[in-house]
Amino acid sequence: MAAVTPMIATPIMINPTTVFFTQNRWQITTTVVCSIVTENSGTWIVTEQTPFHPVSHIWPDHPADRGDLVFQTEQYTVIDCVVGAIEIATQQLYIAADIPVKRDTDGWVFVVVHHIASAVTLCVGEEVTLVVDKAYQQSLSRGHSGGHLSSLALNKVLHTDFWRKDPSRRDELGYYDFHSYAQEKSIVSENCSTDHYRLGKTLRKRGLNSAEMVANLAEITLRMNQQLAQWLQLATPIVMRREGDALTDSRYWQCDLGDEGIIEIPCGGTHATSLAEYHALTVKFEIISEQEIVMITTATVA
């Protein structure tokens, strides 16, 4: 979508969207529309506040929330929710891949944009209600938190037996960070997280015995699932520490893993609220080639 200047009936201050998707709040009864654009593809609506999590244009691992926008007596399905940026001087709205600037660029604000399939008779300054599909968001949240836990378990299992050198990068638990070195793509889905890893020449130079790792994936899987089961038994809370409520403010995933301590990972997604939400977390691996493997983490709900 190219940049479009919205029709503004009532002047309004444009600020970064205030978001509530990390606070167990699935409905905003009254929020003001601050930008609206209608095209052939539908209507793009920015509000001052939202409970919707948008898909990131930079690292689109976590899907957009589902739900509805209600205006007066009409209910509209939100078919997509993305990150946008508005140039304050021109009021032009840029969507997702069309965003030409980085976060915190002077003269710009980053916002959550709700996509409606049809035209909506709505003006800037009017009020709407936003309602998120709670069950769907929670299933994505369990998948995302499960992915964090399995990546930590993977790093821990690999740490002692599969590195011949000491790489400089370590994870939040102090183990060699295979996950961040090797991850090429991640996909969060309902009660699931899928991570694609590349075992290339660079990683071998850093000291990973990749051929040995692939040959021992069955044993690695067993040890990881045992570790995940031990962590889940702790039933500790998962907390999202926020440095503010705006879309562009930093957020961090926190969890107490017992003897491992309280860990914190920068993350902008939605997450489970406790390890007690899980009956089980299990991983399995698929070998795509000698240089590519996929880890699938599946959550079973308590």
GIWOGI-V574190 format. One record per residue. N is the residue number from 1. RES is the residue in three letters. SS is DSSP state (A for helix, B for strand, O for the rest). OMEGA is omega as a letter, one per 40 degrees, with the letter a starting at -180 (* if undefined). Layout:
N;RES;SS;OMEGA
N;RES;SS;OMEGA
This chain:
1;MET;O;i
2;ALA;O;i
3;ALA;O;a
4;VAL;B;i
5;THR;B;a
6;PRO;O;i
7;MET;O;a
8;ILE;O;i
9;ALA;O;a
10;THR;O;i
11;PRO;O;a
12;ILE;O;i
13;MET;O;i
14;ILE;O;i
15;ASN;O;i
16;PRO;O;a
17;THR;O;i
18;THR;B;a
19;VAL;B;a
20;PHE;O;a
21;PHE;O;i
22;THR;O;a
23;GLN;O;i
24;ASN;O;i
25;ARG;O;a
26;TRP;O;i
27;GLN;B;i
28;ILE;B;a
29;THR;B;a
30;THR;B;i
31;THR;B;a
32;VAL;B;i
33;VAL;B;a
34;CYS;B;i
35;SER;B;i
36;ILE;B;a
37;VAL;B;i
38;THR;B;i
39;GLU;B;i
40;ASN;O;a
41;SER;O;i
42;GLY;B;a
43;THR;B;i
44;TRP;B;a
45;ILE;B;i
46;VAL;B;i
47;THR;B;a
48;GLU;O;a
49;GLN;B;i
50;THR;B;i
51;PRO;O;a
52;PHE;O;i
53;HIS;O;i
54;PRO;O;i
55;VAL;B;a
56;SER;O;i
57;HIS;O;a
58;ILE;O;i
59;TRP;O;a
60;PRO;O;a
61;ASP;O;a
62;HIS;B;a
63;PRO;O;i
64;ALA;O;i
65;ASP;O;i
66;ARG;O;i
67;GLY;B;a
68;ASP;B;i
69;LEU;B;a
70;VAL;B;i
71;PHE;B;a
72;GLN;O;a
73;THR;O;a
74;GLU;B;i
75;GLN;B;a
76;TYR;B;i
77;THR;B;i
78;VAL;B;a
79;ILE;B;i
80;ASP;B;i
81;CYS;B;a
82;VAL;B;i
83;VAL;B;i
84;GLY;B;i
85;ALA;B;i
86;ILE;B;i
87;GLU;B;a
88;ILE;O;a
89;ALA;O;a
90;THR;O;a
91;GLN;O;i
92;GLN;B;i
93;LEU;B;i
94;TYR;B;a
95;ILE;B;i
96;ALA;A;a
97;ALA;A;i
98;ASP;A;a
99;ILE;O;a
100;PRO;O;a
101;VAL;O;i
102;LYS;O;i
103;ARG;O;i
104;ASP;O;i
105;THR;O;i
106;ASP;O;i
107;GLY;O;a
108;TRP;B;i
109;VAL;B;i
110;PHE;B;a
111;VAL;B;i
112;VAL;B;a
113;VAL;B;a
114;HIS;B;a
115;HIS;B;i
116;ILE;B;a
117;ALA;O;a
118;SER;O;i
119;ALA;O;i
120;VAL;O;i
121;THR;O;a
122;LEU;O;a
123;CYS;O;i
124;VAL;O;a
125;GLY;O;i
126;GLU;O;a
127;GLU;B;i
128;VAL;B;i
129;THR;B;i
130;LEU;B;a
131;VAL;B;a
132;VAL;B;i
133;ASP;O;a
134;LYS;A;a
135;ALA;A;i
136;TYR;A;i
137;GLN;A;a
138;GLN;A;i
139;SER;A;i
140;LEU;A;a
141;SER;A;i
142;ARG;A;i
143;GLY;A;a
144;HIS;A;i
145;SER;A;i
146;GLY;A;i
147;GLY;A;i
148;HIS;A;a
149;LEU;A;a
150;SER;A;i
151;SER;A;i
152;LEU;A;i
153;ALA;A;i
154;LEU;A;i
155;ASN;A;a
156;LYS;A;a
157;VAL;A;a
158;LEU;A;a
159;HIS;A;a
160;THR;A;a
161;ASP;A;a
162;PHE;O;i
163;TRP;B;i
164;ARG;O;i
165;LYS;O;i
166;ASP;O;i
167;PRO;O;a
168;SER;O;a
169;ARG;O;i
170;ARG;B;a
171;ASP;O;a
172;GLU;O;i
173;LEU;O;i
174;GLY;O;i
175;TYR;O;i
176;TYR;B;a
177;ASP;O;i
178;PHE;A;a
179;HIS;A;a
180;SER;A;i
181;TYR;A;a
182;ALA;A;a
183;GLN;B;i
184;GLU;B;a
185;LYS;B;i
186;SER;B;a
187;ILE;B;i
188;VAL;B;i
189;SER;B;a
190;GLU;O;i
191;ASN;O;a
192;CYS;B;i
193;SER;B;a
194;THR;B;a
195;ASP;B;i
196;HIS;B;a
197;TYR;B;i
198;ARG;B;a
199;LEU;O;a
200;GLY;O;a
201;LYS;A;a
202;THR;A;a
203;LEU;A;i
204;ARG;A;i
205;LYS;A;i
206;ARG;A;i
207;GLY;O;a
208;LEU;B;i
209;ASN;O;a
210;SER;A;i
211;ALA;A;i
212;GLU;A;i
213;MET;A;a
214;VAL;A;a
215;ALA;A;a
216;ASN;O;a
217;LEU;A;i
218;ALA;A;i
219;GLU;A;i
220;ILE;A;i
221;THR;A;i
222;LEU;A;a
223;ARG;A;i
224;MET;A;a
225;ASN;A;i
226;GLN;A;i
227;GLN;A;i
228;LEU;A;i
229;ALA;A;i
230;GLN;A;i
231;TRP;A;a
232;LEU;A;i
233;GLN;A;i
234;LEU;A;i
235;ALA;O;a
236;THR;O;i
237;PRO;B;i
238;ILE;B;a
239;VAL;B;i
240;MET;B;i
241;ARG;B;a
242;ARG;B;i
243;GLU;O;i
244;GLY;O;a
245;ASP;O;i
246;ALA;B;i
247;LEU;O;a
248;THR;O;i
249;ASP;O;a
250;SER;O;i
251;ARG;B;a
252;TYR;B;i
253;TRP;B;a
254;GLN;B;i
255;CYS;B;i
256;ASP;B;a
257;LEU;O;i
258;GLY;A;a
259;ASP;A;i
260;GLU;A;a
261;GLY;O;i
262;ILE;B;a
263;ILE;B;a
264;GLU;B;a
265;ILE;B;i
266;PRO;B;a
267;CYS;O;a
268;GLY;O;a
269;GLY;O;i
270;THR;O;a
271;HIS;O;i
272;ALA;O;a
273;THR;O;a
274;SER;B;i
275;LEU;A;i
276;ALA;A;i
277;GLU;A;a
278;TYR;B;i
279;HIS;B;i
280;ALA;B;i
281;LEU;B;a
282;THR;B;i
283;VAL;B;i
284;LYS;B;a
285;PHE;B;i
286;GLU;B;i
287;ILE;B;i
288;ILE;B;i
289;SER;B;i
290;GLU;O;a
291;GLN;O;a
292;GLU;B;i
293;ILE;B;i
294;VAL;B;i
295;MET;B;i
296;ILE;B;i
297;THR;B;a
298;THR;B;i
299;ALA;B;i
300;THR;B;a
301;VAL;B;i
302;ALA;O;*
